[in-house]
Amino acid sequence: MKIKMKSNIFKPALGLALLIGTTLHNPVLHATNEAGVKQGKASTDALLIGILDINRILNESKAAKALNTQMDSYRKTYQDEIRKHEQALRENEAKLVEEQKNLSPNDFEKKRKDFEKEVAELQKSVMAKDTGLKEAGQIAMEDIRKAVVDITQKIAREKGFKIVLPSSIPVYIDESNNVDITDRVLKGLDQKLPKVDVVVKIPGKKK
């Protein structure tokens, strides 16, 4: 028997996956900038686009680092607890096999059911902790996402950007136009949200 916590309980990159969609469809970032563009006239200057490196935000921001550190700590604690329970179950299983020859069929069946109940309880505990940790990570990542969107909106309004795209999308960027706002967003995020707290609530666990 081998019971493990899921290896990828939380993937921070997924937490910001909706960031771009939210930003692109937010009317605040689709400013009109009518001073430079007349209605009905096509112009290459009409679409002002900013660039944001999401990976840098996830890897370098204080909040994301704090989130990952806390998640790793919870994972290690849970995995250590599960290993101890697994070891105890293996020992009980070996003991039960050894005792079988000295037990009546009814007594053995009772002990076998008790053992299976212990296994089921451990599996249930693993699933509950997995769910609790995943949900806590998602809540903390949502705080980061909201802060990033808010900061991005403010910078976009200031620079007149109508759209902010992730840096992984554009094929060509004219760096002389200073459209990459990652440094400013990263700095703003570190100031606005230097840390997030991961608060794990285990489903079904009484306080």
NORPE-V887327 format. One record per backbone hydrogen bond with DSSP energy under -0.5 kcal/mol. NH is the residue of the N-H (numbers start at 1). CO is the residue of the C=O. Records with the same first field share a line. If there is no record, write none. Layout:
# NORPE-V887327
NH=CO ; CO
This chain:
# NORPE-V887327
9=6
12=10
14=11
15=11 ; 12
16=12 ; 13
17=14
19=16
20=16
21=17
22=18
23=19
24=20
25=21
26=23
27=25
29=26
30=26 ; 27
31=29 ; 161
36=33
37=33
41=38
42=40
46=43
48=46
49=47
50=163
51=179
52=165
54=52
57=53
58=54
59=55
60=56
61=56 ; 57
65=61
66=62
67=63
68=64
69=65
70=66
71=67
72=68
73=69
74=70
75=71
76=72
77=73
78=74
79=75
80=76
81=77
82=78
83=79
84=80
85=81
86=82
87=83
88=84
89=85
90=86
91=87
92=88
93=89
94=90
95=91
96=92
97=93
98=94
99=95
100=96
102=99
103=99 ; 100
108=104
109=105
110=106
111=107
112=108
113=109
114=110
115=111
116=112
117=113
118=114
119=115
120=116
121=117
122=118
123=119
124=120
125=121
126=122
127=123
128=124
129=125
130=126
131=127
132=128
133=129
134=130
135=131
136=132
137=133
138=134
139=135
140=136
141=137
142=138
143=139
144=140
145=141
146=142
147=143
148=144
149=145
150=146
151=147
152=148
153=149
154=150
155=151
156=152
157=153
158=154
159=155
160=156
161=156
162=48
163=48
165=50
167=52
169=166
170=166
175=173
177=174
178=175
181=51 ; 179
185=181
186=182
187=183
188=184
189=185
190=186
191=187
192=188
193=189
199=197
200=198
202=200
203=128 ; 201
205=202
206=204
